[in-house]
Amino acid sequence: MVKAYETIYILDPSLDDARWDEEIEAVKSIITAKGGEVKEVQKWGRRRLAYEIAKKREGIYTLIRFDSTADVPAELDRRFRLNESVMRHLVVLFEVCAPPAVDDGLGDSHGHGRGPRGFGGDRDRDDRGGDRFGDRGGDRGGDRGGDRGRDRDRAPHATHAAPAAHAAPAAPAPPAAAAEAAREE
């Protein structure tokens, strides 16, 4: 069964452009010799590596997309490992992904209002509520500025209560007569 694949490989930066083209042609010939078809070749050029490989800080990047049967990626992998000019390689199935959903920054469908990247959105830092993950409201001490000598025994600030959107509705109070009858029993 023919599937779409892509390979990316990094060559030794000491190679010249003619040798680079020879390496590309060698990979293309392996693909076509096994019945595959090369769809695209992207020469990304010399780039800085994220980390040193064999005491080298740069590499020559090449991406090739191709259609073939499952035996071609295995053969490419074997040949890449044998080639001393190849510093790193990867051969994977190429899947066209659906474009990501557009994030308008207004929050998710549950109305949490988190906004992009999980930031507070339309919520202020003081709207978090005091009962979430322990009491995080109020002055915790430390070197965070603010009033260090405030009276800790006074009633909590109104913003330390749970937000109204998440508060459970209060149960109706029993009538006074029913409450007295319950006490007498």
C-alpha positions in Angstrom: 0.0 0.0 0.0 1.4 3.4 -1.0 1.5 6.0 1.7 3.0 9.5 1.9 6.2 9.9 3.9 8.7 12.6 4.7 12.3 12.5 5.7 14.5 15.2 7.2 18.1 14.7 7.6 21.1 16.8 8.8 24.4 16.6 7.0 27.9 17.4 8.1 28.5 21.2 7.7 31.9 20.6 6.1 30.3 19.3 2.9 30.3 21.7 -0.1 27.2 22.4 -2.2 28.1 19.8 -4.9 28.4 17.1 -2.3 25.1 18.2 -0.8 23.4 17.8 -4.2 25.0 14.3 -4.5 23.5 13.3 -1.2 20.1 14.5 -2.2 20.3 12.6 -5.5 21.4 9.5 -3.6 18.3 9.6 -1.4 16.0 10.3 -4.4 17.5 7.3 -6.2 16.9 5.0 -3.2 13.2 6.1 -3.2 12.7 5.7 -6.9 14.6 2.4 -7.1 12.1 0.8 -4.7 9.1 2.1 -6.7 8.5 5.3 -4.7 7.8 8.8 -6.1 9.6 12.0 -4.9 7.0 14.7 -4.4 9.0 17.6 -3.0 12.6 18.5 -2.0 13.3 21.4 0.3 16.9 22.5 0.9 16.8 24.3 4.2 20.5 25.0 4.2 23.0 25.5 7.0 21.4 26.1 10.3 22.6 26.2 13.9 21.9 23.0 15.9 19.9 23.1 19.1 22.8 21.2 20.7 26.2 19.9 19.6 26.4 16.7 17.6 29.8 15.2 17.2 31.4 18.5 18.3 29.6 20.4 15.5 27.3 23.4 16.1 25.8 23.6 12.6 24.3 21.2 10.1 22.9 21.2 6.5 19.1 20.4 6.7 17.2 18.8 3.9 13.5 17.7 3.8 12.1 15.3 1.2 8.5 14.3 0.8 7.7 11.1 -1.1 5.1 8.4 -1.7 6.1 4.8 -1.4 5.4 1.4 0.2 6.5 0.6 3.7 9.9 -1.0 2.7 11.3 2.3 1.5 11.4 4.1 4.9 13.2 1.1 6.4 15.8 1.1 3.6 16.3 4.9 4.0 16.8 4.5 7.7 19.4 1.8 7.1 21.3 3.8 4.5 21.2 7.0 6.7 22.8 5.0 9.6 25.6 3.8 7.3 26.3 7.2 5.8 28.9 9.0 7.8 27.9 12.4 6.4 24.4 12.1 8.0 24.5 13.5 11.5 20.8 12.9 12.3 17.8 11.7 10.4 14.1 11.1 10.7 11.6 9.3 8.4 7.9 9.5 9.3 4.5 9.2 7.8 3.3 12.5 6.3 -0.2 13.3 7.4 -2.0 16.5 6.4 -3.6 17.8 9.5 -6.8 19.8 9.8 -6.1 23.5 10.5 -6.4 24.3 14.2 -9.6 25.9 15.4 -9.4 29.7 15.5 -9.0 31.0 19.1 -10.8 34.3 19.4 -9.4 34.7 23.0 -12.9 34.8 24.5 -12.6 31.6 26.4 -13.9 28.1 26.0 -17.5 26.9 25.5 -17.9 26.4 29.3 -17.7 30.2 30.0 -14.5 30.0 32.0 -13.1 33.1 30.2 -9.5 31.9 30.4 -8.5 33.6 27.1 -5.5 32.7 25.0 -2.7 30.6 26.6 -4.7 30.1 29.8 -4.2 33.6 31.1 -6.8 35.0 33.3 -8.9 36.4 30.5 -11.5 38.8 31.9 -10.8 37.7 35.5 -8.7 39.8 37.8 -6.2 38.2 40.1 -8.4 39.1 43.1 -11.4 37.2 41.7 -9.9 33.8 42.4 -11.7 33.1 45.6 -10.2 32.1 48.9 -11.1 28.4 49.0 -9.3 27.4 45.8 -6.2 25.2 46.6 -6.2 26.3 50.2 -6.6 29.9 51.3 -4.7 31.8 48.7 -6.4 35.1 49.2 -5.1 37.9 51.4 -1.6 38.6 52.6 0.7 35.6 52.7 3.7 37.4 54.0 7.0 37.2 52.1 8.5 40.0 50.2 5.6 40.9 47.9 4.9 44.4 49.1 1.5 45.6 50.4 0.4 46.3 53.9 2.4 44.1 56.3 0.8 45.3 59.4 -2.9 44.9 58.5 -5.3 43.4 61.0 -5.7 39.7 60.2 -8.8 39.3 62.4 -11.0 41.6 60.4 -13.6 40.2 57.9 -12.2 39.1 54.6 -12.4 41.4 51.6 -15.4 41.0 49.3 -13.1 39.9 46.4 -12.0 36.8 48.4 -15.4 35.2 48.2 -16.2 32.8 45.4 -17.1 34.5 42.1 -20.9 34.9 41.6 -20.8 33.0 38.3 -19.6 29.8 40.2 -21.6 30.2 43.4 -24.3 27.6 44.1 -27.8 29.0 44.6 -28.8 29.3 48.3 -31.5 26.9 49.6 -34.7 28.7 50.7 -34.9 29.4 54.4 -37.6 27.5 56.3 -40.6 29.5 57.6 -40.2 30.7 61.1 -43.2 28.6 62.4 -41.7 25.4 60.9 -38.4 26.1 62.5 -40.0 26.5 65.9 -42.0 23.3 65.5 -38.8 21.5 64.6 -37.1 22.8 67.8 -40.0 21.6 70.0 -39.8 18.0 68.8 
